[in-house]
Amino acid sequence: MNKKTAGILLNILFGVCLFYTSAFFSWTAMSKFDFGYSSMYKMLDIDGMVRKYAPKNADSEKKLFVLTDREEHERLFGEISRAINSAGEGLENIEFRPMMTEQSYKLLTTPEIQHLMDVSDVVFWFKISSYFFIVASLFCIIAMANQKIRPARPIIAVPVTLGVLCLSGLLIYAFGVKEVFYFLHEVVFKEHQWFFYYEESLMTVLMHAPDIFGYIALMLVILAFVFYTALMFYSRCAFQPEQRDKLEVRTYHTLIMVYATVMTFSALYAPQPLQPILMSEFGVSKEQAALLTTVTMIPLGIAPIVYGYMLESFSSKKLFSIGIGALALLQFAFFFTDNFHLLIVIRFFVGMAIPAVLTSIMTYISTVTKRETVQKQMAYYISSTILGGFAGRFFSGSYRLILRLALDISHTRFQPFACICAYPQPPRSGDTDFKIQRPFCSGCA
């Protein structure tokens, strides 16, 4: 086997191991926030599901579940999530307490507990295998170091990985999302019951299965891709640093500049196509919904002047790092906020953070870039602003449609994740008759 073939095979293996590791990081991170259950509670109409199906449960005690509120639902989901991540420990002890009573009742039936135990087994082996892939990644690095083979360029590896993910999504859609979902359950959980009706399972009602799993799976993949991108850039930058030349470093700086600019402008314009959804979600007028974009523009005319003076004392790299970090945190805050007025406040501060990013990039171009490449860098920057404005409007506008077509669920808050990807720094509701039953399987992601 020649060196070129060995390099290709090692990089493919390294990429697979790195993405599996990123999926593990993504699972771990989302587990800490109960997979965003509170943020999708209203979107999936969990309260409506409880009021509709809990009274139809054959168990008289479980009918009382209709007297529970959102806080109780979030607590119960959190306990299920933590139990699954702890080998199913405590599942049989999960109880719900109706309002205006001190008595508690068992939430889960024996078949439900058994199914969740099966899910916890899958999670356990996923974690164990993740450690194997982490070790395998290290062996790939050692092998590449011995053969003097560098990791694949992120500008190639990341788009290829994204293409594979998109192709996989299209194949799942072609075969049928629900069909694939049921097939996997039949294969993995064939020994025990995994299929539950809403009218017989509080667990299924609490999760609004299977819609919730589509949302969670999508968020897991997006976050895993973010981790993967960051790890690929880091491995390329840190691996054999003595062999990096100036041209490669400048190319890396350009990629970061373009990437950050596109994501920043995406975050700026993403709410525009979502105005009808925001009006329905928060019960506000068209003018009020438009404030989420308008209020962000207010600081844009003033803040650059302030940041210009700050750059006399701060380096452009430091201001860029602070600005992009603040922007990412604000986007996270936007995602987890359900109060419209607080969203406006957050968007105002987003308008304060965006000029910090853009001003530092412009300063870098004018002061650090060599004179003969300034025009090229400016062309990259201008193209990135146009692409970012388009991407923010296009992806936020089409995201709801894509999810409806693929998963039959609605989701209105994709915008915060657009900015997370920009964080890398430069080097250094009608009721239905009870006889009509909707069969869904259940489990916990």
N, C-alpha and C positions, 0 to 999 in steps of 0.2 A: 504494500500500500504506500503510495507516494505521499509526500507531505501535504499537498493541496487537498487530496481526498480525506486524509486524516483530519485536517483543519475543518473541513466542511462537516464531517460527521461529529467531531467534538463540539463544534458550535451548535449544531442541531440538538445534540444531547444536553448541552449546557443551557440552551434556551428552554427546552422542555422542563428541565429540573428547576430552572429559575422561575418559570411561570407557575409551576406546582407549588413552589415555596411561596410565591406571591399570593396564591390562592389561600394558603394557610394563614399568612399575615392578614389577608382580607377577612377571613372567617373570624380570626381572633379579635380584630378591631371591631367588627360589627357585633360580635357577641357581647362586648362591653356595653353596647348601647341597645341591647335586646333587639338587634336587627332593625332598628328604627321603627318599632311597633307604634310608638306614640305618634310619630310623624305621619303614618299612614292610617291611623285609627279613623279619622273622619273621612278620609278619601275612600276607604273600603266600607264605610258605613257599618262599623262593628256594632254600634249601639242599636241601629235599625235591625241588624241580624238577630241580636239578642232578644229584642222586643217581639220579633216576628216568630222565631222558632223555639225559644225557651218555653213558652206556655204550651207548646205542642209535644213536649217531651213526655213519654209515658210514665216516668218516675215522678211522683208527686213532690219529692224533695227538690229535684232538679228544676221543676217548674219555677221555684223561687229564685232561680238565677236571673229572671227578668227584673228583680228588685235590686240588682247590682248596678254600679255606676262605672264611669270610665276609669277612675282611679283604681277600682278593684280589678277591672279587666286588665289594665296594664301591669298590675302587681302579679296577677295569675300568669300572664304570658311570660313575665320575667322569671317567675319560679320554674316554669316549664323549660324555658331556655337554659337556665343555669343547671337544672337537673340533667338535661340531655348532655351538657358539656361536662357533667360529673358522673358519667357512667350510669345515669338514671337514678341516682341517689335522691330519695325524698319524693319521688313521683306519687307514691301511694299516700303521702301525707298532705298533699295540696288540697286545700279546702277553700270554699268561697263563703263569704258572710253577707247575706242580704242586708239592705239598709233597714234601720230601725229595729234591729235584733242583735242579740249577742251570741246567737247560736250559729255554728258553722256546719257546712255540709260538704261531703266529698265531691270533688269536681270530676274526677276521672273514673270510668268504669274499668273493670279488669281487662277487657280486650284493648281499651285505649292505653292502659299502662303497659301492656305487653308490646303494643305497636311502638310506643315511645321508647321502650327499652331497646327494641330492634333499631330504632333510629340512633339511639345513643351508641350502640355497637358500631354502626356505620361511621359515626363521628369519631369514635375512638380509633378505628383503623385508619381513618383519614389522617388523624393527627400522627399516628405512628408512622404511616407511610411518608408524611411530610418530613419527619426527621431523617428518613432514609434519603429523600431527595435533596435535603440540605447537605447531607454528607456527600452525596453524589455530585453536587455542584462543586464542592471543595475538591473532590478528586478530579473533576474536569479542569479546574483551574491549575491543579498541580501538573496534570498531563499536558496542558497547553504550555505551561511554563517550561517543562522539560523539552518539549518539541519546538519551543520558541514560536508558538502560535498565539496570536492575539485574539481576544473575543471579537465577534462580528461587530461591524459599525452599527450603532443604534439607529442611524438614519435608514438602514436597510432592515435590521432585525425587528424594530418596532412596527413599521408598516406591514411587514410580512405577517407578524403575529396578529395584528389588527385584522388583516385580510382573512386569516384562518378563522378567527373568532366570528367575523361577519358571515363567512361561508357556512360555518357550523350553525349559526343562528338561522340562516336561510334554509338549510337542510331540515332543521327541526320544524320550521314553519311549513315547509313543503310536506313533510310527513304528518303534520298536525301536532300542535303543542300538547293538547290534552292526550292524544294517542301516545305520544312519546312519554308523557308523564305517567300514564297508567302502565305502559309497558315496563318502565323502569321499576315501578312499585311491584309489579307481578314477578319480576326477576329477583329483586333484592329482598322483598318481604313476603315471599310465597308461602312460608311456613305458618304464618299467623295472619289474622284479620288485619287488613289495612284500609278497608272500604267502609265508610261510615256515612249515614244519612244525617242531614242537619237536625231532623226531628228526634234523633236518638243520641246525638253526641254534642255535648256542650263544648268539647274541645274543638270540634270542627266549626261550630258557630263562633267561638271566641277568635278563631284564626281566619274565618271566612275563606276556608280552603276551597279550591286550590289557588285562588287569585293571589293570596299573600305570597305564595311560593314563587310566582312569576316575578313579583317585585323584588323579593329578597335575592333570587338568583341573578337578576339583572344588576342589582347593586353590588353583589359579590364580584361579578365579572368586571364591572367598571372599576371598582376599587383595586381588584387584583391587577388589572391592566395598568393602573397608576403606579402601584408598587413595582410591577415588572419594568415599566419604563424608567423609573428612578434607578432601579438596580442595574439595568443595562447601561445607562449613562455612567453610573458610578464605576461599574466593573471596567468599562472601556477606558475611563479616565485614570483609574487607580492601577490598572494592570500594567506592569512594566513601565513605570513613568519615565525611566531614563531614556526610553526610545521615542518619546513624543517629540515632534518637531514643532516649530513655531506655526507652520501652516495649519497643522491639525488643531492646535489650540485656538487659532483665529476662527477656524471653521466651527469649532464647538461653541465659541462665543456667539457666532452668527446664528447658529441653531437655537441657542437659548434666547437670543433677542427676538427671533421670529416667533418661537413658541410662546414666549411670555406675552408678546404683543397681540397675537391672535387670541389667546385665552383671556387677556384683559379686556379687549374690545368685545369678545363674546359675552363676558359677564356684564358689560355695560348695557348692551342692547337686548339681552335675552328676554327680559320681561315684556317687551313690546307685543309680540304675537300672543302672549298669554293673557291679555287684558280681559277677554270674555270669560276665561276660566277663573281669573282672579275676582271678577265681578260676581260670579256665581258662588265661588268658594267663601268669600268674605262678606257678601251682601252689600257691596259698595257700588257707587255709580261709575260710569265710564270715566268721568273726570278724575275721580279719586283713584281709580286703578292706574290712570296715566301718571299719577304722581310718583309711582315707583321708578319711572324713567326720568321724569322732569326734575325731581329733587336731587337726583344724582348729577345732573348737569350744572347745578348751582355752584358747587365748589370747583368745577373744572376751569372756570374763568379766573379764579382767584388763587387757588392753591399752587399752580405752577410758579407764580411769582415768589411765593413764600419758599417753595422748595429750591428755587434758583439761588436765593440767598443762603439757604441751608447747605447747598453744595459747595459753598466757599469754605465750609468747615468739615463737611462729610464727603467721603469718597462716593462716587456714583454706585460702586458695588454695594456699599453699606446701605445706601438709601434704597437701592433696588431690593435688597434682601428684606429690609424692614417693610417696604411697601407691598411686596408680593406675599410676605408672611401675614401681614395685617389683612390683605384682601382675601386670602384663603380662609382665615379665621372668621371674617365677616360673612363669607359665603356659607360656612358651616352654621353660623348663628342664624342666617336667613332660612336655611333648610329646616332647622328645629323650632322655628317661631310660628305660632298660630295667631298672633295678634297683629292686625293689619297696621295699626299705628306704630307698633314697634318695628315692623318691616320697613316703614318709611324712614324711621330713624337709622336703621341699619343701612339702607340704601344711600342715605346722606353721607354716612361715613365711608361707604364704598366709593362715593364720589371724591372723598378726600384721599383715599388710598390710590386710586387709579392714576392721578397725576404724578404721584411719587414714582410709580413704575415707569410711566412714559417719559417723565423728565430725566430720570436717571439713564434710561436707554439713549435718549437724544444726547445727553452729556457724554456718554461713553462713545457714541459715534463721532462726535465733534472733537473730543480730546484724546482718545486712546487709539482710534483707528488711524492707520497710515493715510497720508494725504491722497495717494493714488487709488485707494479703495473706498474713500468717503462716499463718492457718488453711488457706488455699487451697494454699500451698506444702507444709504438713504433709500435706494430703490427697494431693497428688501423690506425696510421699515414701512414705507408707504403701502406696498403690496400687502403687508401683514395687517395693517389697519383696516384695509378694505375687506380682506378675507375674514378677519375677526368680526367685523360688523355684519357681514353676510352669515357667517357660521352661527353667531349668537341668535339671529332671527330665524334662520332656517331650522336648526336643530331643536330649539325650544318650541317652535311652531309645529314641527312634524313629530315631536316625541310622543305627544298624546295619541296621535293617529297611529303611529307605529305600534304602541302598546295595545291599543284597542284591536288592531288587526291580528296581532300575534298572540295576545294573552287575554283579551276581553276584560281588561282592567283599565282604570284611568289613573293617571298620575300627573300632577301639575307642578312639580317642583324639581325639574331636572337642572335648572340654571345654576344652583350652587356648585355642582360638580365640574362645571366648565373651568372654574378658576383653580380648583385643586391641582389640576394637571400642570399649572404654571409655576408651581412652587420650586422646582429645581433651580439652584443658584449657579452662576457661572463658576468655572473651576476656581477653586479656592473661593230608594223607597217605595206601591200597591201590594196589598196582601195577596196571598195565593191560597187556594183551597188546600186543605190538609192532605187530600188524596194525591195531589200532584207533588211528588217527592223529587228533589234534586240530588242525585247521588254524587257525592264527592269523597275522595279519600283524604286522609288527614295525617299530619305528622308535624314535626317542627323542624324548621331549617336550622 
